[in-house]
Amino acid sequence: MNKHTKIVCVTHSSNIIGTVNPIQEIIRLGHDYGAKVIIDGVSYAPHQWPNLTTNSPDVYCFSTYKTYGTHLGIMYVAPDFMEQLTPQCHFFNEKKSWARLDGAGPDHASIAALAGLGEYFQTLHCHHFGETDKSLNQKAAEISNLMNQHETSLCEILLEKIALLPVRIIGKSSIEGREANISLLSSTCSSKELSSLLAKKGIAANNNHFYAYRLIKKLGIDIDDGVLRLSFAHYNTMDETIRLIDALTAILG
């Protein structure tokens, strides 16, 4: 970056490597050079609810199907940056911030369905913390922390066990600094074959480049075969984790 840098684009975390990037530091550096910082949080949001108040990016985007909602894109744009962007909407909607970047009309059905996402976090928060007068954003953050602690504890166990197997873990081999999302390569069979063998044991784990085409290619991995990806969520259980470890051990051990 230098004084000519106008925009910095970065992922909050990688859906292949799993590393959580130091977003606050990146935002600070970008702003020090007068650049706008745009963050893709599509892989991060399922594992930790984005905190836009703390991070203060110029743009943050993710998809709500990753956060248990409809297949809808979400993009926050800082008000001062929004004013600098060329409107994509009908000319008579230019002054409406919510419509400024909308080329047509909004997807009313998907937006209405987002009420279910709010209710989901509300219900979970009430179950764990009881009735409170906290904002929905606060409730989502607190529930997201519980989700993250659970899935991270399971992922940590998996990482420890598969470290003993003939596999290459893409990215960090420990849970520190990464999300509960592991991509690996076997030294004894293809990713496709490993995925198929796991499926026969009742375990769904796909092989693919998962839209990280350039990254997979840069890592020297066969694009057509890709990696085997194991992603955790709050609804996964210890029993499922043990079943997965046992299945991988039986296949690769």
Protein Blocks (a to p, Z undefined) as FASTA:
>chain_A
ZZklmbdcddfbdcklopacdfklmmmmmmmnopacdddfklmmmmoccdfklnopabdc
ddfklnopacdddddddfklmmmpccfbdfklmmpmklmmmmbdcdfklmmmmmmmmmmm
mmmmmmmnopafbdfklmmmmmmmmmmmmmmmmmmmmmmmmmmpccddehjfbfghpacd
dddddfkbcfklmmmmmmmnopacdddekoplmlmmmnopafklmpadddddfkbcfklm
mmmmmmmmmmmZZ
